[in-house]
Amino acid sequence: QVHLMESGGGLVQPGGSLRLSCAASGNIASIVDMGWYRQRLGEQRELVAIINRDGQVTHEEDSVKGRFSISRGDAENTVTLQMNNLRLEDTAVYYCYAAGLYPEYDIWGQGTQVTVSS
């Protein structure tokens, strides 16, 4: 079993930056992909970015390209999302994500609020 714990988030003005971090615990050897989803109020959860165990970014939402950067830690059980040039529409609850095998699973963390407001 894998557990995800997020940190970071908060309130920032448009154009500002925030850094989200997530650490996985438990059966971390089973993790293949890690990443971030977000959910705006009243909307469905959407994928932000995914990075595999080799450090390759396999998915990235179009609106964040060039502004957000996802990376995995050396221990491979951490994932970070550096968010720059934040916009009002980036306001959402951000969820850490992990996918693994044996058996196959998808899990999300409890979420952290990011609010972009002037």
C-alpha positions in Angstrom: 0.0 0.0 0.0 1.2 3.5 -0.9 0.3 6.7 1.0 0.9 10.2 -0.5 1.5 13.4 1.5 1.4 16.8 -0.1 3.0 20.0 1.1 3.1 23.5 -0.3 0.2 25.5 -1.8 -1.3 28.7 -0.5 -2.3 32.1 -1.7 -0.3 34.0 -4.3 -0.8 37.0 -6.6 -1.0 36.6 -10.4 2.4 36.2 -11.9 3.8 34.7 -8.7 5.2 31.3 -8.0 4.5 28.3 -5.7 6.1 25.0 -5.2 4.2 21.8 -4.4 5.9 18.7 -3.0 4.6 15.2 -2.5 6.3 12.3 -0.7 5.2 8.7 -1.0 5.5 6.1 1.7 4.8 2.4 2.0 5.5 0.1 -1.0 7.3 2.8 -3.0 9.1 0.2 -5.1 5.8 -0.5 -6.8 5.4 3.1 -8.0 5.7 3.7 -11.8 4.3 7.1 -12.4 3.8 10.2 -10.2 2.3 13.5 -10.9 -0.3 16.1 -10.2 -4.0 16.6 -10.9 -6.1 19.6 -10.0 -9.8 20.3 -9.5 -11.4 23.7 -9.8 -14.5 24.5 -7.9 -17.5 22.9 -9.6 -15.4 21.2 -12.3 -14.0 17.7 -12.8 -10.5 16.8 -11.8 -8.0 17.2 -14.6 -4.5 16.1 -15.2 -1.7 18.6 -14.8 1.5 16.6 -15.4 2.8 13.1 -15.1 6.4 11.9 -14.8 7.6 8.3 -14.9 10.2 6.6 -12.8 12.9 7.4 -15.4 12.3 11.1 -15.0 10.5 11.5 -18.3 7.5 13.8 -18.5 4.8 11.7 -20.2 1.8 14.0 -19.9 1.4 17.8 -19.5 -1.7 19.9 -19.7 -1.4 22.5 -22.5 -2.1 25.5 -20.4 0.8 24.8 -18.0 3.5 24.2 -20.6 6.3 26.7 -20.1 5.0 27.7 -16.7 5.0 24.6 -14.6 7.8 22.1 -14.1 7.5 18.6 -12.7 10.4 16.6 -11.3 11.0 13.5 -9.3 13.4 13.3 -6.4 16.5 11.1 -6.4 14.8 8.7 -4.1 12.0 8.4 -6.7 9.4 8.5 -4.0 9.0 12.3 -4.2 7.5 14.5 -6.9 7.6 18.3 -7.1 5.6 20.8 -9.1 7.2 24.2 -9.6 4.5 26.6 -10.7 5.6 30.0 -12.1 3.7 32.8 -13.7 0.5 31.7 -12.0 -2.8 32.8 -13.4 -6.2 33.3 -11.8 -7.4 30.1 -13.6 -4.8 28.1 -11.9 -6.8 28.4 -8.7 -7.7 24.8 -7.7 -7.1 22.0 -5.2 -4.0 20.2 -6.4 -3.7 16.4 -5.8 -0.6 14.4 -5.8 -1.0 11.2 -7.9 0.8 7.9 -8.1 0.3 4.8 -10.3 1.9 1.5 -9.8 1.9 -2.2 -10.4 1.5 -5.6 -8.7 -1.4 -5.1 -8.4 -2.1 -2.2 -10.7 -3.4 0.9 -8.9 -4.0 4.6 -9.1 -4.1 6.7 -5.9 -4.4 10.4 -5.0 -3.3 12.4 -2.0 -5.8 14.5 0.1 -5.1 17.7 -1.9 -3.7 21.1 -1.2 -5.3 24.4 -2.1 -3.7 26.8 -4.5 -5.3 30.2 -4.7 -4.2 32.9 -7.2 -5.8 36.2 -6.4 -4.9 39.9 -6.4 
